[in-house]
Amino acid sequence: MACLTCTALPLWQIRRNIMANDAILADLKKAVETWDIKLAQSATQAAIDAKMPISEIIGEGLGKGMEVIGEKFDAAEIFLPQVVAASKTMEAALAVLKPLMEAGEGSLKGTVVMGTVEGDIHEIGKNVCCAMLRGAGYNVIDLGPDASAMDFMDAAEENGAQVCGGSALMTTTLEAQRELVETIKEMDAPYKAIFGGAPCSQAWCDEIGADGYSETANEIIGLVDKLVSQ
Ligand code: B12
C-alpha cells in the first residue's frame, strides 16, 4: 500500500486516482465478461497509461472477468461459443500488454518452461501465468497447449530452464502432470516441477511429488522466486 505521508500528491488527488483505477478495473472485467474486444484493448491501454502494475491489470481486472465466464459456463448460463469469444477478448488484451511484459525479460531472473499438459487445450490460465512471470522478469518459454512430458524436457534442456510449469484444466489430464514429475525423476534432471489449473490442488501436487502449486497467477511469482533461489 502507498505511504500517504511520503507522497507529494494531495489526498484528494490520491482518492481521485484510486477511483479512476477502480473504473478501469471494472471496464477490464466487463470487457471479458461481455467479450468486447475494443473495450478490452482501450481499457488495457488506459491501465497502462495509469501505470497500473501488470499483476493488477490481469489479476484484478481481466482475470476477474474470466472467472465470471467460468462460473456462467459451469451454471449453463452461457455456452462454448461465448467462452471462446471471451477467451479471444482476453488474448486481445494480453497482446496490448505484451511490450510491457517483454520489457521485464532483460533482467532474466531465470527461465521457466510453461505449457498446458498433453491432451488439454485450455490455455488462458497458462497464458496469464506466462504474462505474470514475464512481467516479473523471467524468461518464459511457452510450449502452448497439448505439451508432452518430453516437450517440457527438450525445451528445459535447450533453454537451461530451472522450472517447468504444467497447467491442466481437466480431471482427465491431471495424470499428465504426474507423468512430467516421473519423467524428470527418471532422467535425473535438475528441473523443478510446478502445477496449476482448476482441478489441481496442493494435495494433488503433494501426492505426485511436485515441487510447487499455486492456485492463482498472482501467487506463481513468489513460488518461482522461492524455487529459483533454492
Ligand atoms: C475457457 C474454457 C474452454 C475454452 C478454452 C479456450 C482457451 N484458449 O483456453 C474452450 C471453449 C476451447 C474449451 C474447450 C473444452 N473444455 Co473447457 N472450459 C473453459 C472454462 C469455462 C474456463 C477455463 C478458464 O480459462 N478459466 C480462466 C483461467 C484464468 O483460470 P485457470 O485456467 O483456472 O487458471 C488460473 C489458475 O488455475 C492458475 N493456473 C493455471 N495454470 C497454471 C499452471 C501453473 C504451473 C500454475 C502454478 C498455476 C496455474 O493460474 C491461472 C490464473 O489465475 C472452464 C470452466 C472453469 N470453471 O474452469 C471449462 C472446463 C475446464 N472445460 C471443460 C471441458 C470438458 C472442455 C471440453 C472437453 C469441452 C468439449 N466438450 O469439447 C473442451 C476441451 C478439449 C481438450 N482436449 O482440452 C470442463 C472440464 C471438466 C473436467 N473437470 O474435466 C470445464 C471445467 C467446464 C465444465 N464445468 O464442464 N474450454
Residues whose N, C-alpha, C, O or C-beta is under 5 A from the ligand:
A	BS01	B12	M66 I69 G70 E71 F73 D74 L80 V83 V84 S87 G119 D120 I121 H122 E123 I124 G125 K126 V128 C129 G165 G166 S167 L169 M170 T171 T172 I194 F195 G196 G197 A198 Y213 S214 E215 T216 A217 I220
